[in-house]
Amino acid sequence: MQPYFFPYLGYFQLIYAVNKMVIYDNIQYTKKGWFNRNRYLLNNEDRFFTIPIEKDSDFLDVYERKVSQNFNKEKIKNQINIAYRKAPFYDEIFPIFCDCIDFEDYNLFNYIFNSIKQITNYLEIDTEIIISSSLNINHNLKGEEKVLAICKEIGADEYINPIGGQNLYCKERFHQNNIILKFIMMNPNITYLQFGKEFIPALSILDTLMFNSPQSVKEMLRNYQLK
């Protein structure tokens, strides 16, 4: 998977569901992706919080990009404080968010990766997480070929991808390489009480953690289907 900053619950369901999770650091950064932004809840509407990055070539990989030196960390912490200070688990989660924001390594990949590790630690997810550039494969490969190379390198006999990848990967192609391909889908009925009357889904994991106990979130992690 690509590295995302405080991604939604489904991302952590995938980490929970597997024995080994490979996160790309040597993948091209895209401006309108989820690398350095996500959605949160403010006044019963979804809004974006964003980690600003230094201007640079659009062709650089994530690990080659930098968080902006002009990043106003207090401003984004204040955004989240205002949005969630009345949430039931604010006192537990807001300090974790602040620790992630205050992380001193401005390398974009390291910055994002730290936030992912903080959440997996909080939820006691013990899945081994591997950084893609550490693997001995041909890193010029793309798409399905690169995934197959990674699977072979780490000795995988089963590969799980988010449900959105059904049009990208072929089960027969994986079968030819002695690998079972499955797709994970979060139960669409997962909801929880937010501030408003209408539930707003697929927000950052930050929202899920603010409104639910660790045990409740762990139960949500198990609430998925494999196809």
Secondary structure, DSSP 8 states (H G I E B T S, - for coil): ----SS-BHHHHHHHHH-SEEEE-SSSB--TTSSSSEEEEEETTEEEEEE--B----TT-BGGG-BB-TT--HHHHHHHHHHHHTTSTTHHHHHHHHHHHHT-S--BHHHHHHHHHHHHHHHTT---EEEEGGGS-S-TT--HHHHHHHHHHHTT-SEEEEEGGGGGT--HHHHHHTT-EEEEEEE-TT-----SSSS---S-BHHHHHHHS-HHHHHHHHT-EEE-
